[in-house]
């Protein structure tokens, strides 16, 4: 172990971050996890909160491959949570925190002595944000799962893909849509409630709950008889020929979203097509699809993008990840930031008075242990003792 007194890393400044943002003044303790919980912490940090990520000493391993890009913009301290002094260190940080974010399986935090009962007893104003797949209770609460699993049982996955089989939309559905965003809604709602009650509370955010909530409109349409309970048979799932993707002459694709009659008219005009049957005549949809497919196959993707530019036909090029940051609209709005690792999306949404922060660096596990603790109430002697005992580790 490096000597805490002479090691230059022990006196380094914390991972740099700007001041400001709409959440400036909030303090957040994040217990390292994967997927939606660290993304929630990233968004809190880039909205201005003082967030610290509590990592396991050594870190990395399989977790690193599924948290790539999600650990930026906040310092990392390495703490051995199985060490009583390590747990005591985290509890001291919790004492001054507004929010705790954790994404471990139900019961793990309790076994570590860092569960809601312990933390809220010390800090009754704490908002304790819990992110799991199945939730804190229910028959599957302790079962393993991933985005595809949670989406599967809610009906959400059934909506994705072609008529042959459902296909997962990577892991944006349950993990980040149903997980991260609902966790943030819950945490911020609990902070608002705290202004009235003076007390914090536990936020039980489950990806299965969020995935179900995300398809509220589709359930409403189904209940109203406006949605067929099968894939690629409806207005918004690729069933309609005017709301789908089409291959172009170069093998790339355009997306068409001409739902309204005036947009549909602009689409047909741009393609030079005259289709006698009505737009919503479902019996004619197969023939309409063939006509649109044949037309789009006549030019390259970018030729079609230029051709439809400035119209209301709702035709857009389907850009690859490597292309999207260079799209003129995204460049003009600054949607992506340039970093040493490559372009990354900036935090959203935008604020007129308290703008969010640009993406910060992604520190190594434990890179900020000493500096962060010294800046948050620990004395030099206390930090040296924690380092010497192995309760905390400075990378």
N, C-alpha and C positions, 0 to 999 in steps of 0.2 A: 504493500500500500504506500502511496506517495505520502511523504511527510507533510502534514497540513500546515506547518509553519513556513517551510522553505519552498514547497511546490508552487511555481508561478500560477498554476491554474486555480489555486485556492484564493488568490487575490484578484482574479479577473473580474471584469464587470459582467453583470448578467447579460444574457442574450438581448441585444438592443431591440427596443420597440418604441414607437412614437407615443406621445401623450394625446389624449382627446378621444373622440368617439362618443356615441350616445350612451354607452354603458360605462363611461369613465367613472371611477370611484367604487365600482363593484369589485369585490375580491372573490376569486373562484379557486377552489382546490379540485383538481381533476385526478382521479385514480386511473392510471394507465389501463387502457383496454383497446379494443379493435373496433373499426367500422364507425357506427353512428355516434358513439359517445365522444371519441376524439374529434370528430367533425363538429359536433356541437361545441366543444371547448374551443376549437379553432375559430368558429364564428363569433363566440363570445369575446375572444381575445381581439379579433379584428374589428369588433364593434366597440372596443375600448376598455373592456374589463381587464383587471389585473388577474391573469390566469397562471397558475403554476401546475405543471404536469408532474405527478409523482410516479416515477418509473421504478421498475424492479432493477436492482443492481445487475449489470451485465446486459440487460435488455436485449433487443434485437431478436435473433432467431426467427421462427416462423411468423411471429407477430409483425416483424418489420416488413414483410412482403404484403401485408394487408393493411398497413397503416401508412404506406408511402405517400408523402405529400400531405398527410393529415396532422402532422405534429409540429407544423410551423407556427411562428408568431408568438411563442410563449416559452418561458424557460423550463428546463427539465432538471428535477432533482431526483437522485437515486436513493431510495429508502428501502431498507429491509423490513417489511411489515411483519415478519415473523420474530423480529427482535423487539422486546418490550420497549427499548428506548426508541426504536424506529416508529413504533405505533404511537408512543407518547409525542414524538416530533410532529406527526401528522395531526394529532389531536390539538396540539398547540396552534398549528396553522388553522385548523377548523374553528378555533375559538374566535379568530378575527375575520372569518370568511362570511360572505353572504350566501354563497352557493357551493355545494359539493356535487360533483358529477362522477358517477361510477357506472360501469357497464359490465359488472361481473354477474355470475349466476346467482339466483336467490340463495341466501344463506351464507355466501362467502364472506361478505363484509361483517356479518354478525360473528362468524367464527374468528375473524381477525380482531374482534373487539372494536370495530369501527362502524358498527351498524347505526341505524337511525336513533335507537334508544340512547346509546352512548353519546353520539354527537349532539343530539337535540337537548340532552340533559345539560351539556356544557354550554351550548349556544342555542337557546330557544328560538332565536330569530333566523336560524339557518334554513335555507331551502335545500332539501336533500333530494337531488335528481337521480333517479334510478332508470337505467336503460337496459332492458332485456328483450329477448325475442318473444317469449310467451307471457311475460308479466310476472308479478311476485306471487301469484297464486293460480289455482286451476290445475287440472289433471296433468298438463304438460309443462308446468312451471320449471321443472328441473331437467327437462329433456333437451338434448342438443338440437340445433337447427341453424338455418341460414336464411337469407332473404328469400330464396326460392321456396323454402319450407313454409315460412309464415304467409307468403303471398298465396300459396297453394290452397290453404284451408279457408281463406276469406272470399274466394271467388275472383280475387284480383288477377291471379295468374291465368285463370281460365279465359280472361279477356285478351291475353297477349298471344301474338303469333298468328299463324295461318290456319286454314280450315283443317289441315292434317294433324296438327298438334300444338299445344301451348308452348311458347318459348319465353324464357326469362328476359326481361329488358335490363340486362346486367343486374347490378344490385341497387339500382336507384329506387326501386318501388318500396320495398319494406324497410331496407336498411336506412336509407337517407331520406326518402320521402315520409314513410310511415314511422321512422325511428327518430332521426336527428331533429326534423322540423317539429314533430309533436313534442319531443322532449323540451325543445326551446320554448314552444308555446306554453307548455305546462310550467316551466321554471319562471318565465316572465309573468305569467298569470299569478303564480304563487307569490312573487315579489310584490305585485300589486295588492294582493290580498293582505300581505304583511303590513302594508301601509294603514289598513283599517284595523287589523286585529292585533298588531304588534308581535305576532308569532309566525315562525316559519312552519313548514310542513313537508311531508314526503310526497314527491311526484313520481308515480309509478307509470313510466312510459314503456309501453310494450309495442314492438314492431307489428305484432299481429293485430293489435287494436288500430294502429295508425294505417296499416295497409287496408283494413276494412273501411276506415273512415274516408280514405282517399277515393274510393269508388262509390261514394254516397250518391252522386248524380246518376250513375249507371243503375244502381238499385232503384232509384226513383223512377227512371225511365222504364225499367223492367216492370215495376209495380203498376205503372200507368199503361202498360201494353205497347210501349214505344220502343222496346228493345227485345230482340230475339235472343234467347239464352244459348247462343252458339257463336263461335268465332267467325270473323270475316263475313258477317251477314248484316251489319248495321252501318249507320252513318259514319261513326267515328272509329271503327276498327278495321278499316280497309275493305269493308263490304261494298261501300259506294265507290264507283269509279272516279268520282270527282274528289275523293279524300283518300289518296293512296300514293304510292311511289311508283315511278316508271323508269325503266332502263333506257339509256340514251345510246347514241351511236358509238360512244367510246367505252361503254360498259359501266359508266357511272350513272348516278340516279338523280332525278328531280323529285321533290315532294309537291303534291298538289293538294290544296285545301280550299277548293272553290265551293263552299257549302251554300252560300246565299245565291239567289238567282242572278243578281247583277255580276257577281264574281264568276259564276259559271258561264255567263254570256261572254265575259272578257276572256275566259279560258278558251272557249270554242272559237272566238274570233281570232285569237292569237295563234291557234293551231290550224286555222283555215278549215274548220269542220262545221258541218250542218247536220245535226242529229234530230230527226223528225220527232221522236218520242220525247216525252217530258223528262226533265231532270230527275224527278222522283218516281218515275215509272220503273219499279224494281224488276219487272219482267224484261225490260230493255237493258238493264245494267250489264249483262255479259257482252252484248254487242257494243255498247258504249265503251266498255273497257278495251275491247279489241281495237276499236277505232283510235282511242287515245294512245294505246301502246304502240300501234303502228306509226302514229304521227310522231311521238317522242323519239322513236328509234331512228328518225331521219336526221337528227342533228346531235352534236355533242352536248354534254351537260352545260358547259359554260356558254355555248352558243344559245341554248335555251334561256339561261339566266340573263344573258344580255338582251335577248329578244323580248322577254317579259318584264324587263326592268321598267319601272315607272307605270306599270299597269296595276289593276286590282284583281288580277287573275289568281293571286295567291299561289304562285309557282316559285319555289326556292330550290337552289342547288343543295343536295345532300353532301355536306362537307365532311371530310375525314378530320380526325382530331388534330392532325398536323396542319390542316388548312384553316380551320375555324378562326384561330387568333388573328389571321390576316384579312378576314372579311372586312370590307370598308366600314360597314355599320358598327361592327364590334370594335374596330380600331377607333372610330370616331367617339364612341362612348367610353373607351378605355375599359372594356369588359375584362380584358386580360392584362396582367402585369408581367413584365419581363423579369425573370430571376436567373440566378446562375444555373439553376436546374432546367430552365426552359420556361415557356409561358405558363402561367397558372391563372385561373379565374379569381377576380377580386371578390371580396365579400359583397353580398347584396342583402337588402335593398339599399337605396341611397337616401341620404338625409340632407336637407337644405342648410341646417345650422350646425350639425355635429357629424360631419362625414366620418365614415369608417376609415380604418387604417390600411395601408398597403401591406401585402403579405410580407412577413418577416422571415428570418432564416429558420431552418429546422435543426435545432441543436442536437448534438450527440446525447445519448442517455447519461444523465448525471452531470452534464457540462456546467450547470449553474448551481449545483448544490450549495457550495460554500457562500457564494455571493448572494444567493436568494435568501438563505437563512440569516445571514448577517444583516440583510436589509429588511427583515421581517421579525425583529424582536429577539433574535438569538445573539448572545455575546460571543466574542472570539473564543473564550475558554470553553463555552458550551459546544460550539461547533467543532473545536479541536477534539473534545472528548467524544463526541458522536462519531467523528471520523476514525478516531483511534479504536473505538469499540466495534466498528463495522456496521453500526446502525444506519449510517448514511455513507455514501461513496461519492467522491468527487472524480469525475472522468478526467 
